[in-house]
Amino acid sequence: MAILNLLVAFNGSEASEAALRYAASLAKQRGAHLTALLVHSAHDTFDTTSRWIPREARNLLADAREGIVSEIVQHFERLRPTLGLGDNLALRTQKGRVDIVLSDTARSFDMLIVGRPMRGDDEHVVLHPDRIALLAGRPVIVVPEGYDVEARHSHAALAWDGGRAAARAMSDSLRLLEQQGKVSVLTIGPPAGSLDDLMMHLKLHDIETVHEEWPAGHPLVESIVSYCGRNDPSLLVMGAYEHSKFRDDFLGGHTAKILREISIPILLSH
């Protein structure tokens, strides 16, 4: 998959700024166009259309929402000169349900880059990368706050169980893996299908492979998080929600746990 048209979600948080810088770096490497999208919800914690709410109060609430959006736009414009993309960078704002708008919009782009949700995110602009990856049908890269896009890394990591979601993530990330030139394939227990076929496939794409494995029954989240903490790969590639989103939410799914605990960018595909 060529990477020529990127979408980044920007909501003014520290993590979204890291995502913007990551996306800008990727766009410069690829000669790609980057669109930053600020989606803001019109949802209120109570019904401001009620006749019991004075007009003056409704106007104040509306002004507060607009003020939040205006501050985020101003923050983006202060960052713009530092990104070095010139006319290849555009900003759009749109009102709506944040996850839905981002998912729908991402389908017309090669890739979506988002920041990891932060505890202090305003409710009108907060997003959920795991839901977006489930809905969008496009690869989503989640960037943690404070990530250094200038850091140099020797390899990427691919979480592999041989399932459909892992295969989709591997395919969606091939251009990035080719650029890195080396990938550590992480498995727990015997994966479905032939591991040799995967290694040959990556080799034919000029990607050097290393196999890191743990025995069946080894804790998946702890294994992946610990490996990435020790080896600092440039990117973790993994399939999202091989089971249903409801089941993973109910049981505290692996995807959500890894997103919370890992300190490097993660490419999710479903």
C-alpha positions as CSV (number, residue, x, y, z in Angstrom):
1,M,0.0,0.0,0.0
2,A,1.5,3.4,-1.0
3,I,1.3,6.0,1.7
4,L,0.5,9.3,0.0
5,N,-2.6,10.7,1.8
6,L,-2.5,10.8,5.6
7,L,-5.1,11.9,8.1
8,V,-4.2,12.9,11.7
9,A,-6.7,13.6,14.5
10,F,-5.8,16.8,16.4
11,N,-7.6,17.9,19.6
12,G,-4.9,20.0,21.2
13,S,-3.7,17.4,23.8
14,E,-0.1,16.5,24.3
15,A,-0.7,13.1,22.7
16,S,-2.4,14.7,19.7
17,E,0.6,17.0,19.3
18,A,2.9,13.9,19.3
19,A,0.6,12.3,16.7
20,L,0.8,15.4,14.6
21,R,4.6,15.5,14.7
22,Y,4.7,11.8,13.9
23,A,2.3,12.2,11.0
24,A,4.3,15.2,9.7
25,S,7.6,13.2,9.8
26,L,5.9,10.3,7.9
27,A,4.5,12.7,5.4
28,K,7.9,14.3,4.7
29,Q,9.5,10.9,4.3
30,R,6.9,9.8,1.8
31,G,6.1,13.1,0.1
32,A,2.6,12.6,1.3
33,H,-0.2,15.1,1.9
34,L,-1.4,15.5,5.5
35,T,-4.8,16.6,6.6
36,A,-5.3,17.4,10.3
37,L,-8.9,16.9,11.4
38,L,-10.4,18.5,14.6
39,V,-13.7,16.9,15.4
40,H,-15.7,18.3,18.2
41,S,-18.9,17.0,19.7
42,A,-22.0,19.3,20.3
43,H,-23.1,17.0,23.1
44,D,-23.9,18.6,26.4
45,T,-24.0,17.1,29.9
46,F,-27.6,18.3,30.1
47,D,-30.2,19.4,27.6
48,T,-29.5,23.0,26.8
49,T,-32.5,23.2,24.5
50,S,-34.8,22.9,27.4
51,R,-37.1,25.9,27.9
52,W,-36.0,25.8,31.6
53,I,-32.5,26.9,30.6
54,P,-32.3,30.7,30.2
55,R,-31.2,31.9,26.8
56,E,-28.2,33.7,28.4
57,A,-27.0,30.4,29.9
58,R,-27.4,28.6,26.5
59,N,-25.4,31.3,24.8
60,L,-22.6,31.0,27.4
61,L,-22.4,27.2,27.0
62,A,-22.3,27.6,23.2
63,D,-19.6,30.3,23.5
64,A,-17.6,28.0,25.8
65,R,-17.6,25.2,23.3
66,E,-16.6,27.5,20.5
67,G,-13.8,28.9,22.7
68,I,-12.4,25.4,23.2
69,V,-12.3,24.8,19.4
70,S,-10.8,28.2,18.8
71,E,-8.0,27.6,21.3
72,I,-7.2,24.3,19.7
73,V,-7.1,25.9,16.2
74,Q,-4.8,28.6,17.4
75,H,-2.5,25.9,19.0
76,F,-2.4,24.1,15.7
77,E,-1.4,27.3,13.8
78,R,1.4,27.9,16.2
79,L,2.7,24.4,15.5
80,R,2.3,24.6,11.7
81,P,5.6,26.4,10.9
82,T,7.6,23.8,12.9
83,L,6.2,20.9,10.8
84,G,7.9,21.8,7.5
85,L,5.1,20.7,5.2
86,G,4.0,23.9,3.6
87,D,1.0,23.4,1.3
88,N,1.0,19.7,2.0
89,L,-0.6,20.4,5.4
90,A,-4.3,21.3,5.8
91,L,-6.5,21.7,8.8
92,R,-10.2,20.9,8.9
93,T,-12.8,21.2,11.7
94,Q,-16.0,19.3,11.9
95,K,-18.8,18.9,14.4
96,G,-20.2,15.5,15.2
97,R,-19.6,12.3,17.2
98,V,-15.8,12.2,17.3
99,D,-15.2,8.5,16.8
100,I,-17.8,8.2,14.1
101,V,-16.6,11.2,12.1
102,L,-12.9,10.1,12.3
103,S,-13.8,6.6,11.2
104,D,-15.9,7.7,8.3
105,T,-13.3,10.2,7.1
106,A,-10.4,7.8,7.5
107,R,-11.9,5.5,4.8
108,S,-10.8,8.0,2.1
109,F,-7.2,8.2,3.4
110,D,-4.3,5.7,3.4
111,M,-3.8,5.9,7.2
112,L,-5.1,7.6,10.3
113,I,-2.7,8.8,13.1
114,V,-4.2,9.6,16.5
115,G,-2.8,10.4,19.9
116,R,-3.3,8.1,22.8
117,P,-6.3,9.3,24.9
118,M,-5.3,11.3,28.0
119,R,-7.1,11.7,31.3
120,G,-7.5,15.4,30.9
121,D,-9.0,15.4,27.4
122,D,-12.1,17.6,27.1
123,E,-15.2,15.6,26.6
124,H,-16.1,17.5,23.4
125,V,-12.9,16.3,21.6
126,V,-12.0,13.0,23.2
127,L,-11.5,10.0,20.9
128,H,-11.1,6.2,21.3
129,P,-8.5,4.7,19.0
130,D,-9.7,1.1,19.6
131,R,-13.2,1.9,18.5
132,I,-12.0,3.9,15.5
133,A,-9.8,0.9,14.4
134,L,-12.8,-1.3,14.6
135,L,-15.0,1.0,12.6
136,A,-12.7,2.7,10.0
137,G,-11.5,-0.2,7.9
138,R,-8.2,1.6,7.6
139,P,-4.9,1.2,9.6
140,V,-4.7,3.4,12.7
141,I,-1.4,4.4,14.3
142,V,-1.7,5.4,18.0
143,V,1.1,7.7,19.3
144,P,1.7,8.1,23.0
145,E,2.2,11.5,24.6
146,G,5.8,12.7,24.6
147,Y,7.0,10.3,21.9
148,D,10.2,11.5,20.2
149,V,9.8,11.3,16.5
150,E,13.5,12.0,15.9
151,A,14.7,9.0,17.8
152,R,16.4,6.3,15.8
153,H,15.3,2.6,16.1
154,S,16.8,-0.5,14.7
155,H,13.7,-2.5,14.1
156,A,9.9,-2.8,14.3
157,A,7.8,-5.5,16.1
158,L,4.9,-7.5,14.8
159,A,2.5,-9.3,17.2
160,W,1.6,-12.5,15.2
161,D,-0.9,-15.2,15.9
162,G,-1.6,-16.1,12.3
163,G,-5.2,-14.8,12.6
164,R,-7.1,-12.6,10.2
165,A,-6.6,-9.3,12.1
166,A,-2.8,-9.9,12.4
167,A,-2.6,-10.6,8.7
168,R,-4.4,-7.4,7.9
169,A,-2.1,-5.4,10.2
170,M,1.0,-7.0,8.6
171,S,-0.2,-6.1,5.1
172,D,-1.2,-2.6,6.1
173,S,2.2,-1.9,7.6
174,L,4.4,-3.4,4.9
175,R,5.6,-0.1,3.5
176,L,6.6,1.0,7.0
177,L,8.3,-2.3,7.8
178,E,10.2,-2.2,4.5
179,Q,11.5,1.3,5.5
180,Q,12.6,0.0,8.9
181,G,14.2,-3.0,7.2
182,K,14.0,-5.4,10.2
183,V,11.1,-6.7,12.2
184,S,10.9,-8.9,15.3
185,V,8.0,-11.3,15.0
186,L,6.4,-11.9,18.4
187,T,4.5,-15.1,19.0
188,I,3.0,-16.8,22.1
189,G,2.5,-20.5,21.5
190,P,2.2,-22.0,18.0
191,P,0.5,-19.5,15.6
192,A,-2.1,-20.5,13.1
193,G,-0.7,-21.3,9.7
194,S,2.9,-21.5,8.7
195,L,5.4,-19.2,10.4
196,D,7.9,-20.1,7.7
197,D,5.6,-18.7,5.1
198,L,5.3,-15.4,7.0
199,M,9.1,-15.1,7.3
200,M,9.6,-15.8,3.6
201,H,6.9,-13.3,2.7
202,L,8.7,-10.6,4.8
203,K,12.1,-11.6,3.3
204,L,10.7,-11.2,-0.2
205,H,9.9,-7.6,0.8
206,D,13.5,-7.1,1.9
207,I,12.7,-7.2,5.6
208,E,15.1,-9.0,7.9
209,T,13.2,-11.1,10.5
210,V,13.9,-12.2,14.0
211,H,11.5,-14.5,15.9
212,E,10.8,-13.9,19.6
213,E,8.5,-16.5,21.1
214,W,7.0,-17.4,24.5
215,P,5.3,-20.7,25.4
216,A,1.6,-21.1,25.1
217,G,-0.3,-19.7,28.1
218,H,2.3,-16.9,28.7
219,P,0.5,-13.6,29.5
220,L,0.2,-11.8,26.2
221,V,0.0,-8.2,27.3
222,E,2.8,-8.4,29.8
223,S,5.0,-10.2,27.2
224,I,4.5,-7.6,24.5
225,V,4.8,-4.6,26.8
226,S,7.9,-6.0,28.5
227,Y,9.5,-6.8,25.1
228,C,8.9,-3.3,23.7
229,G,10.1,-1.7,27.0
230,R,13.4,-3.7,26.8
231,N,14.0,-3.4,23.0
232,D,12.4,0.0,22.1
233,P,11.2,-0.8,18.5
234,S,10.0,2.0,16.3
235,L,6.5,0.6,15.9
236,L,4.4,-2.3,17.2
237,V,2.1,-3.8,14.6
238,M,-0.9,-5.8,15.8
239,G,-4.4,-6.8,14.8
240,A,-7.2,-5.3,16.9
241,Y,-10.2,-7.1,18.3
242,E,-10.0,-10.6,16.8
243,H,-13.0,-11.2,19.2
244,S,-16.0,-8.9,19.4
245,K,-15.5,-5.4,20.8
246,F,-18.2,-6.1,23.4
247,R,-16.4,-9.3,24.5
248,D,-13.1,-7.5,24.8
249,D,-14.6,-4.6,26.7
250,F,-16.4,-6.9,29.0
251,L,-13.3,-9.0,29.7
252,G,-10.8,-6.2,29.6
253,G,-9.4,-6.9,26.2
254,H,-5.8,-7.2,25.2
255,T,-6.0,-4.3,22.7
256,A,-7.1,-1.7,25.3
257,K,-4.6,-2.9,27.8
258,I,-1.7,-2.6,25.4
259,L,-2.8,0.9,24.3
260,R,-2.8,2.0,27.9
261,E,0.6,0.5,28.9
262,I,2.9,0.8,25.9
263,S,5.2,3.8,25.2
264,I,5.8,3.4,21.5
265,P,3.5,4.0,18.5
266,I,1.1,1.1,17.7
267,L,-0.4,0.3,14.3
268,L,-3.8,-1.3,14.7
269,S,-5.9,-3.0,11.9
270,H,-9.1,-4.9,12.1
